[in-house]
Amino acid sequence: MARFAAEGFIALAPDLLSGMGPGGGGTEAFASRDDVVAGVRGLESEEAMRRLDAVRAYALTIPSGTGEVGVVGFCWGGGTSFTYAAHQPDLD
């Protein structure tokens, strides 16, 4: 994210497991990496798209933003970002 920020982008890193962890927590609430992986596997694509739509909507409200939103990811996030790009026609 530091590279994006250095280029003038506002970088957001949403926790798509927010509210799904033990006690209603996010990724940090899971006891182990294996538990996080199980949580990610349990996240339905439609729910991930809904959450990313909410992140996009929030990003568009940031006063110092440009009104343009893109998406990138790595590993599972890479596949999810590609799926989101196909889902959300208003991405820039």
Summary of the structure (lengths in Angstrom):
residues: 92
radius of gyration: 14.0
end to end distance: 18.1
largest distance: 38.4
contacts: 203
relative contact order: 0.13
helix: 52%
strand: 0%
